[in-house]
Amino acid sequence: MRREPEETIPVLSVVIPVFNEEECLEEIHRRITIVMRSIVSCYEILFVDDGSKDRSREIVRSLAAEDPCVRGVLLSRNFGQHVAITAGMAESRGRGVVILDADLQDPPEAIPDFFEAFQAGSEVVVSIRSERYDPWTKRVFSWLFWSLINKIAEVPVPRNQSMLRLLSRRACGAILKMGERSRFIGGQVAWIGFSLEEIPVCNDPRHAGVSKYGFWKSVKLLYNAVTSFSTYPLRLISSIGWLIACTSLIVGAILTFLKSTQIVDFASGWASMFVLVSFFGGLNIAMLGVIGLYLGRVYQQAMDRPLYLIEELVGGTRHSSGPAGTPNDGSKLREAGQFGEGF
């Protein structure tokens, strides 16, 4: 395996997922460049375009042409934010990998604090929102999201975290080895169990545009998080099933006794029967739906399609190895024809 010369290995790679963020890209590039030049001598900025429909791709190409530290990873379509982050991690070469949203709600000026913790030995440094400017509905949903995740997840996940984080190359490689198709970076970072430090960060208002994470995208992320890191829903519906079965047996025995001893004379009626049948029928369908969600995950894994496809790489030479010959993505990167490589 070819090794890169030591002097060409970036100290930090900054991975930025992009989806219709044309109004933010030049500003985030300017601010990150100022911060990076103040703390490291060699760095790279990777803009991962996740199928944008605006001018984001053109701006990424322009930035890559003007700045040799900028690289663009242009995916063939929209695969989702966390998949785009995975693509950027696989393409990164730095000893440390910073992940940052393009909307500038997480200020790039906080990166030096993360780098200091990284140099002190922390392999994972995660930002915790100390203040945020989102609408109250989004804040309430976020609170419910992290409360539920920590209630049912098999590993503790830092609450109220934002996307800003710094991962060591070892932590990055461990996450890339995870083969699940539904990615949840916050949970994956917690699952690997490497030394983790939390740093409070005051979020800024969005620099421009509107949030791309609407209600249904947030619900989808919650579904991915729950089904990826917990079997609690399956255990819950199993418990409900046993509870209903045991309750039915007890109630049935009591009613049979009362009827046989003629203590109570039951009047026949279809209304109560209709309600009971409808209730238990709906409950069965709901339980089958939960099971179906997990089976759907198994089906997606069994198809073994590439997690993403790269349509174009811009700004820089394609590298297949990371620091000191460490593979960016183990053996999981494979050729995907004209699209480059897929994970």
C-alpha positions as CSV (number, residue, x, y, z in Angstrom):
1,M,0.0,0.0,0.0
2,R,1.4,3.4,-1.0
3,R,2.3,5.7,1.9
4,E,2.0,9.5,1.7
5,P,5.0,11.5,2.5
6,E,4.8,12.7,6.1
7,E,4.8,16.4,5.1
8,T,1.7,16.0,2.9
9,I,-0.5,14.5,5.7
10,P,-2.9,17.1,6.9
11,V,-3.0,17.6,10.7
12,L,-6.8,18.3,10.5
13,S,-9.5,17.5,7.9
14,V,-12.7,19.5,8.1
15,V,-15.7,17.6,6.7
16,I,-18.7,19.8,5.8
17,P,-21.9,18.1,4.5
18,V,-23.6,20.5,2.0
19,F,-27.2,20.5,0.8
20,N,-28.5,23.6,-0.8
21,E,-26.2,25.9,1.2
22,E,-25.1,28.3,-1.6
23,E,-25.5,31.4,0.7
24,C,-23.2,29.9,3.4
25,L,-20.3,28.3,1.6
26,E,-18.1,31.2,0.9
27,E,-18.5,32.6,4.4
28,I,-17.8,29.2,6.1
29,H,-14.7,28.8,3.9
30,R,-13.4,32.2,4.9
31,R,-13.9,31.7,8.6
32,I,-12.5,28.1,8.7
33,T,-9.5,29.2,6.7
34,I,-8.7,31.9,9.3
35,V,-9.1,29.4,12.2
36,M,-7.1,26.6,10.5
37,R,-4.2,28.9,9.7
38,S,-4.0,30.0,13.3
39,I,-3.6,26.5,14.8
40,V,-2.1,24.1,12.2
41,S,0.4,24.3,9.3
42,C,-1.3,21.7,7.1
43,Y,-5.1,21.1,6.8
44,E,-7.8,20.3,4.3
45,I,-11.4,21.3,3.9
46,L,-13.8,18.8,2.4
47,F,-17.1,20.0,1.1
48,V,-19.4,17.0,0.6
49,D,-22.3,18.0,-1.7
50,D,-25.3,15.8,-1.0
51,G,-27.2,16.3,-4.3
52,S,-27.8,20.1,-4.0
53,K,-30.2,21.7,-6.4
54,D,-28.9,25.2,-6.1
55,R,-25.5,26.6,-6.9
56,S,-23.7,24.8,-4.1
57,R,-21.8,22.5,-6.5
58,E,-20.5,25.4,-8.6
59,I,-19.4,27.3,-5.5
60,V,-17.5,24.2,-4.2
61,R,-15.8,23.8,-7.6
62,S,-14.8,27.5,-7.5
63,L,-13.5,27.3,-4.0
64,A,-11.5,24.1,-4.8
65,A,-10.0,25.9,-7.9
66,E,-9.0,28.9,-5.8
67,D,-7.8,27.2,-2.6
68,P,-5.5,24.2,-2.8
69,C,-6.6,23.2,0.7
70,V,-10.2,22.7,-0.5
71,R,-11.5,19.4,-1.9
72,G,-15.0,18.7,-3.1
73,V,-16.8,15.3,-2.9
74,L,-19.9,15.5,-5.1
75,L,-22.3,12.7,-4.5
76,S,-24.5,11.4,-7.4
77,R,-27.7,12.3,-5.5
78,N,-29.1,13.1,-2.1
79,F,-28.2,10.3,0.3
80,G,-28.8,12.1,3.6
81,Q,-26.6,14.2,5.9
82,H,-25.1,11.4,7.9
83,V,-24.2,9.4,4.8
84,A,-22.6,12.5,3.3
85,I,-20.5,12.8,6.5
86,T,-19.5,9.2,6.2
87,A,-18.3,9.9,2.6
88,G,-16.3,12.9,3.8
89,M,-14.7,10.8,6.6
90,A,-13.7,8.1,4.1
91,E,-12.1,10.7,1.8
92,S,-10.3,12.6,4.6
93,R,-6.6,12.2,5.3
94,G,-6.0,14.2,8.4
95,R,-4.8,12.9,11.7
96,G,-7.9,14.5,13.2
97,V,-11.3,14.9,11.5
98,V,-13.5,17.9,12.3
99,I,-17.2,17.5,11.3
100,L,-19.1,20.8,10.9
101,D,-22.5,21.8,9.5
102,A,-22.5,24.3,6.7
103,D,-25.1,26.6,8.2
104,L,-22.6,28.2,10.7
105,Q,-24.8,27.6,13.7
106,D,-21.7,25.9,15.2
107,P,-19.0,28.6,15.1
108,P,-15.8,27.5,13.4
109,E,-14.0,29.7,16.0
110,A,-14.7,26.9,18.6
111,I,-12.4,24.5,16.7
112,P,-9.2,25.5,18.6
113,D,-10.7,24.4,21.9
114,F,-11.5,21.0,20.3
115,F,-8.0,20.8,18.9
116,E,-6.5,21.5,22.3
117,A,-8.6,18.6,23.8
118,F,-7.5,16.4,20.9
119,Q,-3.8,17.2,21.5
120,A,-4.3,16.4,25.2
121,G,-5.4,12.9,24.4
122,S,-9.1,12.8,23.7
123,E,-10.0,10.7,20.7
124,V,-13.5,12.1,20.4
125,V,-14.5,15.7,21.3
126,V,-18.2,16.6,21.0
127,S,-19.9,19.9,21.2
128,I,-22.8,20.3,23.6
129,R,-25.2,23.2,22.9
130,S,-25.1,25.7,25.8
131,E,-27.5,28.0,24.0
132,R,-29.4,27.8,20.7
133,Y,-31.6,30.0,18.5
134,D,-33.9,27.5,17.0
135,P,-37.7,27.8,17.2
136,W,-39.3,26.5,20.4
137,T,-40.9,23.6,18.5
138,K,-37.5,22.4,17.4
139,R,-36.0,22.8,20.8
140,V,-38.8,20.7,22.3
141,F,-38.4,18.0,19.7
142,S,-34.6,18.0,20.3
143,W,-35.2,17.6,24.1
144,L,-37.6,14.7,23.5
145,F,-35.2,13.1,20.9
146,W,-32.2,13.0,23.2
147,S,-34.3,12.0,26.3
148,L,-35.7,9.1,24.4
149,I,-32.4,8.0,22.9
150,N,-30.7,8.0,26.3
151,K,-33.7,6.1,27.8
152,I,-33.6,3.2,25.4
153,A,-30.1,3.2,23.8
154,E,-27.7,0.4,24.8
155,V,-24.9,2.9,25.2
156,P,-25.1,6.4,26.8
157,V,-25.2,9.2,24.1
158,P,-24.2,12.8,25.0
159,R,-27.4,14.8,25.3
160,N,-28.1,18.0,23.3
161,Q,-25.0,17.5,21.1
162,S,-24.6,19.4,17.8
163,M,-22.8,18.1,14.8
164,L,-19.5,19.9,15.6
165,R,-17.0,17.3,16.7
166,L,-13.4,16.2,16.3
167,L,-12.4,12.6,15.8
168,S,-9.0,11.0,15.9
169,R,-8.0,9.0,12.9
170,R,-8.5,5.8,14.9
171,A,-12.0,6.8,16.0
172,C,-12.8,7.8,12.4
173,G,-11.6,4.4,11.1
174,A,-13.6,2.6,13.8
175,I,-16.8,4.4,12.7
176,L,-16.1,3.7,9.0
177,K,-15.9,-0.1,9.8
178,M,-19.5,-0.1,10.9
179,G,-21.5,-1.6,8.1
180,E,-25.0,-0.4,8.8
181,R,-26.7,1.5,6.1
182,S,-28.8,3.8,8.3
183,R,-26.2,6.1,9.8
184,F,-26.5,8.0,13.1
185,I,-23.1,9.6,13.7
186,G,-24.0,10.7,17.3
187,G,-24.8,7.2,18.3
188,Q,-21.8,5.7,16.4
189,V,-19.4,8.1,18.1
190,A,-20.7,7.0,21.5
191,W,-20.8,3.3,20.6
192,I,-17.0,3.0,19.8
193,G,-16.3,3.8,23.5
194,F,-13.1,5.8,22.9
195,S,-12.1,8.6,25.3
196,L,-14.7,11.3,24.9
197,E,-14.7,14.9,26.0
198,E,-17.7,17.3,25.9
199,I,-17.2,21.0,25.2
200,P,-20.1,23.5,25.6
201,V,-20.6,25.6,22.6
202,C,-23.0,28.5,22.2
203,N,-24.8,28.1,18.9
204,D,-25.2,31.1,16.6
205,P,-28.3,31.9,14.5
206,R,-28.2,30.4,11.0
207,H,-26.0,32.5,8.7
208,A,-28.5,32.4,5.8
209,G,-31.3,30.3,4.3
210,V,-33.6,28.0,6.1
211,S,-33.0,24.7,7.9
212,K,-33.1,21.6,5.7
213,Y,-34.1,19.4,8.6
214,G,-37.9,19.6,8.6
215,F,-40.2,17.6,10.8
216,W,-40.2,14.4,8.8
217,K,-36.5,14.4,8.4
218,S,-36.2,14.7,12.1
219,V,-38.6,11.8,12.6
220,K,-36.6,9.7,10.1
221,L,-33.4,10.5,12.1
222,L,-35.2,9.4,15.3
223,Y,-36.3,6.2,13.7
224,N,-32.7,5.5,12.5
225,A,-31.3,6.3,15.9
226,V,-33.8,4.1,17.8
227,T,-33.6,1.0,15.4
228,S,-29.8,1.3,15.1
229,F,-28.9,1.4,18.8
230,S,-31.8,-0.3,20.6
231,T,-34.1,-3.3,20.5
232,Y,-36.3,-1.7,23.1
233,P,-39.3,-1.3,20.8
234,L,-39.3,-5.1,20.1
235,R,-39.0,-5.9,23.8
236,L,-41.8,-3.4,24.5
237,I,-44.3,-4.9,22.1
238,S,-43.3,-8.4,23.3
239,S,-44.1,-7.3,26.9
240,I,-47.4,-5.7,25.8
241,G,-48.3,-8.9,24.1
242,W,-47.6,-11.0,27.1
243,L,-49.4,-8.5,29.4
244,I,-52.5,-8.6,27.2
245,A,-52.4,-12.4,27.0
246,C,-52.1,-12.8,30.7
247,T,-54.8,-10.2,31.4
248,S,-57.2,-11.9,28.9
249,L,-56.7,-15.3,30.6
250,I,-57.4,-13.8,34.0
251,V,-60.5,-11.8,32.8
252,G,-61.7,-14.8,30.9
253,A,-61.4,-17.1,34.0
254,I,-63.3,-14.5,36.1
255,L,-66.1,-14.1,33.6
256,T,-66.4,-17.8,33.2
257,F,-66.7,-18.3,37.0
258,L,-69.3,-15.5,37.3
259,K,-71.3,-16.9,34.4
260,S,-71.2,-20.5,35.6
261,T,-72.3,-19.5,39.1
262,Q,-74.9,-17.1,37.8
263,I,-73.7,-14.4,40.1
264,V,-73.9,-12.0,37.2
265,D,-76.2,-12.3,34.2
266,F,-74.3,-10.9,31.2
267,A,-76.4,-9.2,28.5
268,S,-75.2,-10.0,25.0
269,G,-74.1,-6.9,22.9
270,W,-72.2,-6.3,19.7
271,A,-70.9,-2.8,20.6
272,S,-68.5,-4.0,23.3
273,M,-67.3,-6.9,21.1
274,F,-66.8,-4.5,18.1
275,V,-64.7,-2.1,20.3
276,L,-62.5,-5.0,21.7
277,V,-61.9,-6.5,18.3
278,S,-61.1,-3.1,16.7
279,F,-58.7,-2.3,19.6
280,F,-56.8,-5.6,19.6
281,G,-56.8,-5.6,15.8
282,G,-55.2,-2.2,15.6
283,L,-52.7,-3.1,18.3
284,N,-51.7,-6.2,16.4
285,I,-51.2,-4.1,13.2
286,A,-49.1,-1.5,15.2
287,M,-46.9,-4.3,16.6
288,L,-46.4,-5.9,13.2
289,G,-45.5,-2.5,11.9
290,V,-42.7,-2.1,14.5
291,I,-41.4,-5.6,13.6
292,G,-41.6,-4.6,9.9
293,L,-39.4,-1.6,10.5
294,Y,-36.6,-3.9,11.8
295,L,-37.2,-6.4,9.1
296,G,-36.9,-3.6,6.6
297,R,-33.5,-2.7,8.0
298,V,-32.4,-6.3,7.5
299,Y,-33.7,-6.3,3.9
300,Q,-31.7,-3.1,3.1
301,Q,-28.6,-4.6,4.6
302,A,-29.1,-7.8,2.6
303,M,-29.3,-5.9,-0.7
304,D,-25.7,-4.8,-0.1
305,R,-25.9,-1.7,-2.4
306,P,-23.1,0.9,-2.0
307,L,-23.9,3.3,0.8
308,Y,-23.3,6.2,-1.5
309,L,-21.9,7.0,-5.0
310,I,-19.4,9.7,-5.8
311,E,-20.1,11.5,-9.1
312,E,-17.1,13.8,-9.0
313,L,-14.0,14.6,-6.9
314,V,-12.7,18.1,-7.3
315,G,-9.6,20.0,-6.0
316,G,-6.7,17.7,-5.3
317,T,-5.3,14.3,-6.0
318,R,-7.2,11.2,-5.1
319,H,-5.5,9.5,-2.2
320,S,-6.3,5.9,-1.1
321,S,-4.4,5.9,2.2
322,G,-4.4,8.0,5.4
323,P,-1.7,8.8,7.8
324,A,1.2,6.4,8.0
325,G,-0.5,4.1,5.5
326,T,-3.7,3.6,7.5
327,P,-6.6,2.9,5.1
328,N,-9.3,5.5,5.1
329,D,-11.9,2.9,5.2
330,G,-10.3,-0.5,5.7
331,S,-11.5,-3.0,3.1
332,K,-15.0,-1.5,2.8
333,L,-14.2,1.0,0.0
334,R,-14.9,-0.6,-3.4
335,E,-14.9,0.6,-6.9
336,A,-18.2,1.8,-8.2
337,G,-17.5,2.3,-11.9
338,Q,-17.8,5.9,-13.3
339,F,-19.0,7.2,-10.0
340,G,-15.7,6.8,-8.2
341,E,-15.9,4.8,-5.0
342,G,-18.7,3.7,-2.8
343,F,-18.7,2.8,0.8
